[in-house]
Amino acid sequence: MLFTTTARVPSSQPPRPRKPTLLVVFVHGFIGTEESFSNFPSDLQQVLKPLTKSRSVKCEVYPSYQTKGDFNQAVLSFSRWLKNLVRQRETDRGYCKNADGVKVVLCGHSMGGMLIADALLHLHVDCLHRGELWPRIIACIAFDSPFFGVDPVSVLEALAPVQATLDLFMETADSIKFELPVIGGPATAMASRTLRYAVFQYAFFGLVLYIGGKCLYKVSTAIADYWKFIRCTFEGTKGNLIGATVKVAKLRNVRFSVLYAAHNPPSSSSMKTFVCLPDRKDPAFKHFHPIHNTRVNNVIQGHISMFTPKSNSAYSSLVKDVAKKIGSTLFQNV
């Protein structure tokens, strides 16, 4: 009996693309690390999965970067990293560039929120000649990001316990001749020196915690580098960032939201915030949404504990709210 075998002829067609991806990218803020978001990315991913059945969900944390020196360089570095990441994801899943195989959500905490907004503008300009935005960013979510600066009064109150250390630092700052701009916003009537304190107390509260009480004058060079990174927040060089972001987000069909920490101390009838809020008549106002936390004593604690369940009474609702925003945005961008 004759037995014949037929060789399988390889298909000339390319492999069928796998399930498209929803990529959620997290960027830490001033003197943050890859651990700044704690378990928030994984918790969000679990909640997102049943809401995005047509896509696989991947949460990615941008590697720790130096939050000092030139802010614009940090924006460019992140933009390059994001392009490479998306290109790799598209290739791995069998999609051609611009084939909509990967949709991106950018999430940034504090200065990280300003960085991702600036990156969106950079990518928008970069893609003008191509028409379509790539990487395909569908949402930009900032967590307690100081687009309008920080609230000097609230921050001063929160930093009262370390006032002596900051007094010493102010003397050091004066001796090395930092250029201190005057903050605008709701506290413009405050005395000049109080404003100077507010600038430095915001800019370096993380550094004070980071160095663990060491004498600040011993690290004046490092302080100057950190100040260079965040000074754009106060000098007005980024003053139109949020206005431009709102316009580009509308043009590119990108959902833009700023979720800010709100604190209601028992001793006060008014809400306190770490960041300054836009005027109600400002087009950006509708993009700002409060996150009320009852487990903190001041706005700085609220700012740095947004992603810590034990310290944020609104943690669960924050996860669900962000997932809902992303899910609805993804549905609208189908």
Contacts in CASP RR format, 6 or more apart in sequence:
PFRMAT RR
TARGET T0000
AUTHOR 0000-0000-0000
METHOD contacts of the structure
MODEL  1
MLFTTTARVPSSQPPRPRKPTLLVVFVHGFIGTEESFSNFPSDLQQVLKP
LTKSRSVKCEVYPSYQTKGDFNQAVLSFSRWLKNLVRQRETDRGYCKNAD
GVKVVLCGHSMGGMLIADALLHLHVDCLHRGELWPRIIACIAFDSPFFGV
DPVSVLEALAPVQATLDLFMETADSIKFELPVIGGPATAMASRTLRYAVF
QYAFFGLVLYIGGKCLYKVSTAIADYWKFIRCTFEGTKGNLIGATVKVAK
LRNVRFSVLYAAHNPPSSSSMKTFVCLPDRKDPAFKHFHPIHNTRVNNVI
QGHISMFTPKSNSAYSSLVKDVAKKIGSTLFQNV
14 94 0 8 1.000
15 94 0 8 1.000
17 93 0 8 1.000
17 94 0 8 1.000
17 95 0 8 1.000
17 99 0 8 1.000
17 101 0 8 1.000
18 93 0 8 1.000
18 94 0 8 1.000
19 54 0 8 1.000
19 55 0 8 1.000
19 56 0 8 1.000
19 93 0 8 1.000
20 54 0 8 1.000
20 55 0 8 1.000
20 56 0 8 1.000
20 93 0 8 1.000
20 95 0 8 1.000
20 100 0 8 1.000
20 101 0 8 1.000
20 102 0 8 1.000
20 103 0 8 1.000
21 55 0 8 1.000
21 56 0 8 1.000
21 57 0 8 1.000
21 58 0 8 1.000
21 89 0 8 1.000
21 93 0 8 1.000
21 101 0 8 1.000
21 102 0 8 1.000
21 103 0 8 1.000
22 48 0 8 1.000
22 52 0 8 1.000
22 55 0 8 1.000
22 56 0 8 1.000
22 57 0 8 1.000
22 58 0 8 1.000
22 103 0 8 1.000
22 105 0 8 1.000
22 326 0 8 1.000
22 330 0 8 1.000
23 58 0 8 1.000
23 60 0 8 1.000
23 85 0 8 1.000
23 86 0 8 1.000
23 89 0 8 1.000
23 102 0 8 1.000
23 103 0 8 1.000
23 104 0 8 1.000
23 105 0 8 1.000
24 41 0 8 1.000
24 44 0 8 1.000
24 45 0 8 1.000
24 48 0 8 1.000
24 57 0 8 1.000
24 58 0 8 1.000
24 59 0 8 1.000
24 60 0 8 1.000
24 104 0 8 1.000
24 105 0 8 1.000
24 107 0 8 1.000
24 326 0 8 1.000
25 59 0 8 1.000
25 60 0 8 1.000
25 61 0 8 1.000
25 62 0 8 1.000
25 82 0 8 1.000
25 85 0 8 1.000
25 104 0 8 1.000
25 105 0 8 1.000
25 106 0 8 1.000
25 107 0 8 1.000
25 116 0 8 1.000
26 37 0 8 1.000
26 40 0 8 1.000
26 41 0 8 1.000
26 59 0 8 1.000
26 60 0 8 1.000
26 61 0 8 1.000
26 62 0 8 1.000
26 107 0 8 1.000
26 108 0 8 1.000
26 109 0 8 1.000
27 62 0 8 1.000
27 78 0 8 1.000
27 106 0 8 1.000
27 107 0 8 1.000
27 108 0 8 1.000
27 109 0 8 1.000
27 112 0 8 1.000
27 113 0 8 1.000
27 115 0 8 1.000
27 116 0 8 1.000
28 34 0 8 1.000
28 36 0 8 1.000
28 37 0 8 1.000
28 61 0 8 1.000
28 62 0 8 1.000
28 64 0 8 1.000
28 108 0 8 1.000
28 109 0 8 1.000
28 110 0 8 1.000
28 112 0 8 1.000
29 36 0 8 1.000
29 67 0 8 1.000
29 108 0 8 1.000
29 109 0 8 1.000
29 110 0 8 1.000
29 111 0 8 1.000
29 112 0 8 1.000
29 113 0 8 1.000
29 115 0 8 1.000
30 67 0 8 1.000
30 110 0 8 1.000
30 111 0 8 1.000
30 203 0 8 1.000
30 206 0 8 1.000
30 226 0 8 1.000
30 229 0 8 1.000
30 230 0 8 1.000
31 67 0 8 1.000
31 206 0 8 1.000
31 207 0 8 1.000
31 210 0 8 1.000
31 226 0 8 1.000
32 64 0 8 1.000
32 67 0 8 1.000
33 64 0 8 1.000
34 61 0 8 1.000
34 62 0 8 1.000
34 63 0 8 1.000
34 64 0 8 1.000
36 109 0 8 1.000
36 307 0 8 1.000
37 61 0 8 1.000
37 109 0 8 1.000
37 307 0 8 1.000
38 307 0 8 1.000
38 308 0 8 1.000
39 307 0 8 1.000
39 309 0 8 1.000
40 307 0 8 1.000
40 319 0 8 1.000
41 59 0 8 1.000
41 60 0 8 1.000
41 61 0 8 1.000
42 59 0 8 1.000
43 319 0 8 1.000
44 59 0 8 1.000
44 319 0 8 1.000
44 322 0 8 1.000
44 323 0 8 1.000
45 57 0 8 1.000
45 58 0 8 1.000
45 59 0 8 1.000
47 319 0 8 1.000
47 320 0 8 1.000
47 323 0 8 1.000
48 57 0 8 1.000
48 323 0 8 1.000
48 326 0 8 1.000
48 327 0 8 1.000
49 57 0 8 1.000
51 323 0 8 1.000
51 324 0 8 1.000
51 326 0 8 1.000
51 327 0 8 1.000
51 330 0 8 1.000
52 326 0 8 1.000
52 327 0 8 1.000
52 330 0 8 1.000
54 334 0 8 1.000
55 103 0 8 1.000
55 330 0 8 1.000
58 89 0 8 1.000
60 85 0 8 1.000
62 78 0 8 1.000
62 81 0 8 1.000
63 81 0 8 1.000
65 74 0 8 1.000
65 77 0 8 1.000
65 78 0 8 1.000
66 74 0 8 1.000
67 74 0 8 1.000
67 111 0 8 1.000
67 226 0 8 1.000
67 229 0 8 1.000
67 230 0 8 1.000
68 222 0 8 1.000
68 225 0 8 1.000
68 226 0 8 1.000
68 228 0 8 1.000
68 229 0 8 1.000
69 225 0 8 1.000
69 226 0 8 1.000
69 228 0 8 1.000
69 229 0 8 1.000
70 228 0 8 1.000
70 229 0 8 1.000
71 115 0 8 1.000
71 118 0 8 1.000
71 228 0 8 1.000
71 229 0 8 1.000
71 230 0 8 1.000
71 232 0 8 1.000
71 238 0 8 1.000
72 118 0 8 1.000
74 115 0 8 1.000
74 229 0 8 1.000
75 115 0 8 1.000
75 118 0 8 1.000
75 119 0 8 1.000
75 122 0 8 1.000
76 122 0 8 1.000
78 115 0 8 1.000
78 116 0 8 1.000
78 119 0 8 1.000
79 119 0 8 1.000
79 122 0 8 1.000
79 123 0 8 1.000
79 126 0 8 1.000
82 104 0 8 1.000
82 119 0 8 1.000
82 123 0 8 1.000
82 135 0 8 1.000
83 135 0 8 1.000
86 102 0 8 1.000
86 104 0 8 1.000
86 134 0 8 1.000
86 135 0 8 1.000
87 97 0 8 1.000
89 102 0 8 1.000
90 96 0 8 1.000
90 97 0 8 1.000
90 99 0 8 1.000
90 101 0 8 1.000
90 102 0 8 1.000
93 101 0 8 1.000
93 102 0 8 1.000
95 101 0 8 1.000
95 102 0 8 1.000
97 134 0 8 1.000
98 130 0 8 1.000
98 132 0 8 1.000
98 134 0 8 1.000
98 136 0 8 1.000
100 136 0 8 1.000
101 136 0 8 1.000
102 135 0 8 1.000
102 136 0 8 1.000
103 136 0 8 1.000
103 137 0 8 1.000
103 138 0 8 1.000
103 330 0 8 1.000
103 333 0 8 1.000
104 135 0 8 1.000
104 136 0 8 1.000
104 137 0 8 1.000
104 138 0 8 1.000
105 137 0 8 1.000
105 138 0 8 1.000
105 139 0 8 1.000
105 140 0 8 1.000
105 141 0 8 1.000
105 326 0 8 1.000
105 329 0 8 1.000
106 116 0 8 1.000
106 119 0 8 1.000
106 120 0 8 1.000
106 137 0 8 1.000
106 139 0 8 1.000
106 140 0 8 1.000
106 141 0 8 1.000
107 113 0 8 1.000
107 116 0 8 1.000
107 141 0 8 1.000
107 142 0 8 1.000
107 143 0 8 1.000
107 322 0 8 1.000
108 115 0 8 1.000
108 116 0 8 1.000
108 141 0 8 1.000
108 142 0 8 1.000
108 143 0 8 1.000
108 145 0 8 1.000
109 142 0 8 1.000
109 143 0 8 1.000
109 144 0 8 1.000
109 145 0 8 1.000
109 306 0 8 1.000
109 307 0 8 1.000
110 143 0 8 1.000
110 144 0 8 1.000
110 145 0 8 1.000
110 146 0 8 1.000
110 303 0 8 1.000
111 145 0 8 1.000
111 146 0 8 1.000
111 229 0 8 1.000
111 230 0 8 1.000
111 233 0 8 1.000
112 142 0 8 1.000
112 145 0 8 1.000
113 142 0 8 1.000
113 143 0 8 1.000
113 145 0 8 1.000
114 142 0 8 1.000
114 145 0 8 1.000
114 146 0 8 1.000
114 147 0 8 1.000
114 233 0 8 1.000
114 238 0 8 1.000
114 241 0 8 1.000
116 140 0 8 1.000
116 142 0 8 1.000
117 140 0 8 1.000
117 142 0 8 1.000
117 145 0 8 1.000
117 147 0 8 1.000
117 241 0 8 1.000
117 242 0 8 1.000
117 245 0 8 1.000
117 256 0 8 1.000
118 238 0 8 1.000
118 241 0 8 1.000
120 137 0 8 1.000
120 140 0 8 1.000
120 245 0 8 1.000
120 248 0 8 1.000
120 249 0 8 1.000
120 252 0 8 1.000
120 254 0 8 1.000
121 241 0 8 1.000
121 244 0 8 1.000
121 245 0 8 1.000
121 248 0 8 1.000
123 133 0 8 1.000
123 134 0 8 1.000
123 135 0 8 1.000
123 137 0 8 1.000
124 133 0 8 1.000
124 248 0 8 1.000
124 251 0 8 1.000
124 252 0 8 1.000
127 133 0 8 1.000
127 134 0 8 1.000
133 252 0 8 1.000
133 254 0 8 1.000
137 252 0 8 1.000
137 254 0 8 1.000
138 253 0 8 1.000
138 254 0 8 1.000
138 255 0 8 1.000
138 329 0 8 1.000
138 330 0 8 1.000
138 333 0 8 1.000
139 254 0 8 1.000
139 255 0 8 1.000
139 256 0 8 1.000
139 257 0 8 1.000
139 325 0 8 1.000
139 326 0 8 1.000
139 329 0 8 1.000
140 245 0 8 1.000
140 249 0 8 1.000
140 254 0 8 1.000
140 255 0 8 1.000
140 256 0 8 1.000
140 257 0 8 1.000
141 255 0 8 1.000
141 256 0 8 1.000
141 257 0 8 1.000
141 258 0 8 1.000
141 259 0 8 1.000
141 322 0 8 1.000
141 325 0 8 1.000
141 326 0 8 1.000
142 257 0 8 1.000
142 258 0 8 1.000
142 259 0 8 1.000
143 258 0 8 1.000
143 259 0 8 1.000
143 260 0 8 1.000
143 306 0 8 1.000
144 259 0 8 1.000
144 260 0 8 1.000
144 261 0 8 1.000
144 274 0 8 1.000
144 275 0 8 1.000
144 302 0 8 1.000
144 303 0 8 1.000
144 306 0 8 1.000
145 258 0 8 1.000
145 260 0 8 1.000
145 275 0 8 1.000
146 202 0 8 1.000
146 233 0 8 1.000
146 274 0 8 1.000
146 275 0 8 1.000
146 276 0 8 1.000
147 238 0 8 1.000
147 239 0 8 1.000
147 241 0 8 1.000
147 242 0 8 1.000
147 258 0 8 1.000
147 275 0 8 1.000
147 278 0 8 1.000
147 284 0 8 1.000
148 185 0 8 1.000
148 242 0 8 1.000
148 275 0 8 1.000
148 276 0 8 1.000
148 277 0 8 1.000
148 278 0 8 1.000
149 183 0 8 1.000
149 184 0 8 1.000
149 185 0 8 1.000
149 202 0 8 1.000
149 233 0 8 1.000
149 234 0 8 1.000
149 275 0 8 1.000
149 276 0 8 1.000
150 183 0 8 1.000
150 198 0 8 1.000
150 202 0 8 1.000
150 233 0 8 1.000
150 274 0 8 1.000
150 275 0 8 1.000
150 276 0 8 1.000
151 186 0 8 1.000
151 187 0 8 1.000
151 272 0 8 1.000
151 273 0 8 1.000
151 274 0 8 1.000
151 275 0 8 1.000
151 276 0 8 1.000
151 299 0 8 1.000
152 183 0 8 1.000
152 187 0 8 1.000
152 190 0 8 1.000
152 194 0 8 1.000
152 195 0 8 1.000
152 197 0 8 1.000
152 198 0 8 1.000
152 199 0 8 1.000
152 202 0 8 1.000
153 187 0 8 1.000
153 190 0 8 1.000
153 198 0 8 1.000
154 263 0 8 1.000
154 272 0 8 1.000
154 273 0 8 1.000
154 274 0 8 1.000
154 298 0 8 1.000
154 299 0 8 1.000
155 198 0 8 1.000
155 201 0 8 1.000
155 202 0 8 1.000
155 205 0 8 1.000
155 274 0 8 1.000
155 299 0 8 1.000
155 300 0 8 1.000
156 194 0 8 1.000
156 197 0 8 1.000
156 198 0 8 1.000
156 201 0 8 1.000
157 272 0 8 1.000
157 298 0 8 1.000
157 299 0 8 1.000
158 298 0 8 1.000
158 299 0 8 1.000
158 300 0 8 1.000
158 301 0 8 1.000
159 166 0 8 1.000
159 201 0 8 1.000
159 205 0 8 1.000
159 300 0 8 1.000
162 208 0 8 1.000
165 208 0 8 1.000
165 213 0 8 1.000
165 216 0 8 1.000
166 197 0 8 1.000
166 200 0 8 1.000
166 201 0 8 1.000
166 208 0 8 1.000
168 215 0 8 1.000
168 216 0 8 1.000
168 217 0 8 1.000
169 200 0 8 1.000
169 204 0 8 1.000
169 208 0 8 1.000
169 216 0 8 1.000
169 217 0 8 1.000
170 196 0 8 1.000
170 197 0 8 1.000
170 200 0 8 1.000
172 216 0 8 1.000
172 217 0 8 1.000
172 220 0 8 1.000
172 223 0 8 1.000
173 180 0 8 1.000
173 200 0 8 1.000
173 223 0 8 1.000
175 217 0 8 1.000
176 220 0 8 1.000
176 224 0 8 1.000
178 224 0 8 1.000
178 227 0 8 1.000
180 196 0 8 1.000
180 199 0 8 1.000
180 200 0 8 1.000
181 199 0 8 1.000
181 231 0 8 1.000
181 234 0 8 1.000
181 235 0 8 1.000
181 236 0 8 1.000
182 188 0 8 1.000
182 192 0 8 1.000
182 195 0 8 1.000
183 195 0 8 1.000
183 198 0 8 1.000
183 199 0 8 1.000
183 234 0 8 1.000
185 276 0 8 1.000
186 276 0 8 1.000
187 195 0 8 1.000
187 198 0 8 1.000
190 198 0 8 1.000
199 234 0 8 1.000
203 226 0 8 1.000
203 227 0 8 1.000
203 230 0 8 1.000
203 231 0 8 1.000
204 216 0 8 1.000
204 223 0 8 1.000
204 226 0 8 1.000
204 227 0 8 1.000
205 300 0 8 1.000
206 304 0 8 1.000
207 222 0 8 1.000
207 223 0 8 1.000
207 226 0 8 1.000
208 216 0 8 1.000
211 219 0 8 1.000
216 223 0 8 1.000
232 238 0 8 1.000
242 278 0 8 1.000
242 284 0 8 1.000
243 283 0 8 1.000
243 284 0 8 1.000
245 256 0 8 1.000
246 256 0 8 1.000
246 283 0 8 1.000
246 284 0 8 1.000
246 287 0 8 1.000
248 254 0 8 1.000
249 255 0 8 1.000
249 256 0 8 1.000
253 332 0 8 1.000
253 333 0 8 1.000
255 325 0 8 1.000
255 329 0 8 1.000
256 287 0 8 1.000
257 287 0 8 1.000
257 289 0 8 1.000
257 325 0 8 1.000
258 284 0 8 1.000
258 287 0 8 1.000
258 288 0 8 1.000
258 289 0 8 1.000
259 289 0 8 1.000
259 290 0 8 1.000
259 291 0 8 1.000
259 318 0 8 1.000
259 321 0 8 1.000
259 322 0 8 1.000
260 273 0 8 1.000
260 274 0 8 1.000
260 275 0 8 1.000
260 277 0 8 1.000
260 288 0 8 1.000
260 289 0 8 1.000
260 290 0 8 1.000
260 291 0 8 1.000
261 273 0 8 1.000
261 274 0 8 1.000
261 290 0 8 1.000
261 291 0 8 1.000
261 293 0 8 1.000
261 299 0 8 1.000
261 302 0 8 1.000
261 303 0 8 1.000
261 306 0 8 1.000
262 271 0 8 1.000
262 272 0 8 1.000
262 273 0 8 1.000
262 290 0 8 1.000
262 291 0 8 1.000
262 292 0 8 1.000
262 293 0 8 1.000
263 271 0 8 1.000
263 272 0 8 1.000
263 273 0 8 1.000
263 292 0 8 1.000
263 293 0 8 1.000
263 296 0 8 1.000
263 298 0 8 1.000
263 299 0 8 1.000
263 302 0 8 1.000
264 271 0 8 1.000
264 272 0 8 1.000
264 292 0 8 1.000
264 294 0 8 1.000
265 272 0 8 1.000
265 297 0 8 1.000
265 298 0 8 1.000
271 290 0 8 1.000
272 298 0 8 1.000
272 299 0 8 1.000
273 290 0 8 1.000
273 299 0 8 1.000
274 299 0 8 1.000
274 300 0 8 1.000
274 302 0 8 1.000
274 303 0 8 1.000
277 285 0 8 1.000
277 288 0 8 1.000
278 284 0 8 1.000
278 285 0 8 1.000
278 288 0 8 1.000
279 285 0 8 1.000
289 321 0 8 1.000
291 306 0 8 1.000
291 312 0 8 1.000
291 314 0 8 1.000
291 318 0 8 1.000
292 313 0 8 1.000
292 314 0 8 1.000
293 302 0 8 1.000
293 305 0 8 1.000
293 306 0 8 1.000
293 311 0 8 1.000
293 312 0 8 1.000
293 313 0 8 1.000
293 314 0 8 1.000
294 313 0 8 1.000
295 305 0 8 1.000
295 310 0 8 1.000
295 311 0 8 1.000
295 312 0 8 1.000
295 313 0 8 1.000
296 302 0 8 1.000
296 305 0 8 1.000
296 311 0 8 1.000
296 312 0 8 1.000
301 311 0 8 1.000
302 311 0 8 1.000
302 312 0 8 1.000
305 311 0 8 1.000
305 312 0 8 1.000
306 312 0 8 1.000
306 318 0 8 1.000
307 315 0 8 1.000
308 315 0 8 1.000
309 315 0 8 1.000
309 316 0 8 1.000
312 318 0 8 1.000
END
